[in-house]
Amino acid sequence: MRRHACFFCCVIAGCCAGVFGAVAGIITGVILEKIIIRFLEERHLLKVLEEGKNVQIKGEPFAGAFFVSALTVFCLNDIENSVYQLKTFFGNKGDWLLYCRVAGSCRGINGDLLVECLSSAIKKSEGKAVPLQEIFRLLSAVEFLWNENERGERPSKYLASLLDYNYISDEIAGAYRVLGLNPGDSLEKVKAAHRKLAAKFHPDVSLSEDSQSSLSSFVRIQTAYETILHQLS
């Protein structure tokens, strides 16, 4: 009942103004309720990240999806590109924008802690399908150009050790996945994907408010493209 208190208050207030007021009250109540629920969801998810809690997130498309999203933002430092990569690998089933926006607003996010929470969520999935192979494919894309001297061990390597999963990082495969492709795709597909992504994430046209993040994503795309061209030449 408390969850819908705002809605009922708007409806009651609207009824005092007659039929049209009641209709306006219903519409206003629905909109405000959605805004409030969204706000509470974001606050709950932010608390999960800040406190490093390993809890099941309601509405996740698979166990650990929220932590996968946060880890993607941690690696890319770009919300827009993170959402694009998540949709590329997992489709539109998850509320990727919400997850990434929360992760982007979290101060002092800890990559190792995210990996540990993700590992625990996967282990506690109780037999439910977890796209483990796709998770590691995603990580190979977002870790492209990862500098272990500056940022420490790759999250994929740490996750593989926690899950006892046999995973080998491949720079060429990672370059293909940066462009949303599979290793071995044709040169025509590579060029088409590069044109699309270069236009989407160019710092001059990107929707990202952080120009430095946009530039970083654009550099990753360009470097991945050049790496593939060099391998094919």
ABEGO torsion letter per residue (X at the ends): XAAAAAAAAAAAAAAAAEAAAAAAAAAAAAAAAAAAAAAAAAAAAAAAAAAGBBBBBBGBABBGAAAAAAAAAAAAGBAAAAAAAAAAAAEAABBAAAAAAAAAABBGBBAAAAAAAAAAAAAAAGGBBBBAAAAAAAAAAAABGBBAAAAEBBAAAAAAAAAGBBBBBBAAAAAAAAAGBBBGBBAAAAAAAAAAAAAAABAAABABABAAAAAAAAAAAAAAAAAAAAAAX
